[in-house]
Amino acid sequence: MKTRAAQALDKLGILYEIREFEEEELGADEVAEKLQIPLAQVFKTLVVCGDRTGVILACLPGTLALNLKVLARVSGNRKVEMVEKDEILRLTGYIRGGVSPLGGKKDYPVFLDQSALEQPIVSVSAGMRGMQVFLTPPDLLRATRAKVATIGVGNEK
């Protein structure tokens, strides 16, 4: 059975690879370690709510933390905040730790950290915990219609 994320990519004719792993903890560090890829290629999807736009998906590498002030500015909001954990499933159709920027319950705006464009391949959740989809950054941009901005902050791991 294909996830909604995979179905969305199939519908667009985008090539991808799905890799599974035994998940023990939620986090990009574990994904990178178990799939033996650089942490900078593991993109987490965070669910955020803006005071003007409503729900936004922020996609950034495991090496960085989300800069809420920058995301607010580039998304046309005065303020954004993380959505409560118990609201994630209702809003996206995905469980925490398995949120994908692809194939969600609704078509929310996606903001992708610019560092994705420096990678040959990126991975995002395939819509289930322990399952990642690998694709090129241009294909991720096309599939999500993401806006690219420097939304991450922090030291590279």
C-alpha positions in Angstrom: 0.0 0.0 0.0 1.3 3.4 -1.0 1.2 6.4 1.4 -0.7 9.6 0.4 2.7 11.2 -0.1 3.8 8.5 -2.6 0.4 8.8 -4.4 0.9 12.5 -4.7 4.3 12.0 -6.3 2.9 9.3 -8.6 0.2 11.6 -9.8 2.8 14.2 -10.8 5.1 11.7 -12.4 7.9 12.4 -10.0 10.6 9.8 -9.5 11.3 9.0 -5.8 12.6 6.2 -3.6 11.0 5.1 -0.3 13.2 3.7 2.4 11.9 2.3 5.7 13.7 1.8 9.0 12.8 0.6 12.5 12.0 3.8 14.4 12.7 4.0 18.1 12.7 7.7 18.7 11.2 10.6 16.9 13.8 12.8 15.2 16.0 13.6 12.2 19.1 12.4 14.0 17.7 8.8 14.1 16.6 8.9 10.5 20.1 10.0 9.3 21.8 7.4 11.4 19.6 4.5 10.5 19.5 5.3 6.8 23.2 6.3 6.7 22.7 9.7 5.1 23.9 13.2 6.1 21.7 15.0 8.6 21.6 18.0 6.3 19.6 15.8 3.8 16.9 14.8 6.3 14.1 17.4 6.2 11.6 17.5 9.0 8.2 19.0 8.4 6.8 21.2 11.2 3.2 22.3 11.5 2.9 26.0 12.4 0.0 28.4 12.6 0.2 32.1 11.5 -2.0 34.8 12.9 -3.0 35.9 9.3 -2.6 32.8 7.1 -3.5 29.9 9.4 -1.7 26.6 9.0 1.7 26.5 7.4 4.2 23.6 6.9 7.8 24.4 7.4 10.3 22.0 6.0 13.9 22.3 7.1 17.0 20.1 7.7 17.7 18.2 10.9 20.8 20.4 11.3 18.7 23.5 11.9 15.9 24.8 14.2 12.9 26.8 12.9 13.3 30.6 13.1 9.7 31.5 13.9 10.3 35.3 13.4 11.7 34.8 9.9 8.9 32.3 9.0 6.3 34.9 10.2 7.9 37.6 8.0 8.3 35.5 4.8 4.8 34.0 5.2 3.0 37.4 5.6 2.2 36.9 9.3 3.0 39.1 12.3 3.4 36.0 14.4 3.6 32.2 14.0 3.6 29.5 16.6 4.0 25.8 16.6 0.7 23.9 16.5 -0.1 21.8 19.6 0.9 18.2 19.3 -2.7 16.9 19.7 -3.8 19.1 16.8 -1.4 17.8 14.2 -3.4 14.7 13.1 -6.6 16.6 12.9 -5.1 19.4 10.7 -2.8 17.3 8.5 -4.1 13.7 8.5 -0.6 12.7 9.7 0.6 11.7 13.1 3.4 13.5 14.9 6.7 12.2 13.6 5.2 11.2 10.3 4.1 14.6 8.9 4.9 14.9 5.2 4.8 18.1 3.1 3.3 15.8 0.4 -0.2 14.4 0.2 -1.7 16.1 3.3 -5.3 16.3 4.3 -5.4 19.9 3.1 -3.2 21.9 0.7 -1.3 24.1 3.2 1.4 26.5 2.1 4.9 25.0 2.4 8.0 26.9 3.2 11.3 25.1 2.4 14.6 26.1 3.8 17.0 27.3 1.1 19.6 24.8 2.2 17.6 22.1 0.4 18.8 23.6 -2.9 22.4 22.8 -1.9 21.7 19.0 -1.6 21.6 16.5 -4.5 18.8 14.6 -2.8 16.6 15.3 0.2 14.4 13.0 2.3 11.1 13.9 3.9 8.6 11.8 5.7 6.6 9.6 3.4 3.6 10.1 5.7 4.3 7.3 8.2 6.8 7.0 11.1 9.8 5.0 10.0 9.3 5.7 6.3 11.2 8.4 4.3 10.8 9.4 0.7 13.9 10.5 -1.2 13.7 12.9 -4.2 15.5 15.9 -5.7 15.0 19.4 -4.3 13.5 20.6 -7.6 11.0 17.8 -7.5 10.1 18.5 -3.9 9.6 22.1 -4.8 7.4 21.2 -7.8 5.3 18.7 -5.8 4.7 21.0 -2.8 4.7 24.4 -4.6 6.9 25.5 -1.7 8.3 29.0 -1.3 12.1 28.9 -0.6 13.5 31.0 2.3 16.1 30.8 4.9 13.8 29.7 7.7 16.3 27.6 9.7 18.7 28.8 12.3 21.5 27.2 14.4 24.8 25.6 14.1 25.4 22.8 11.6 25.7 19.5 13.4 
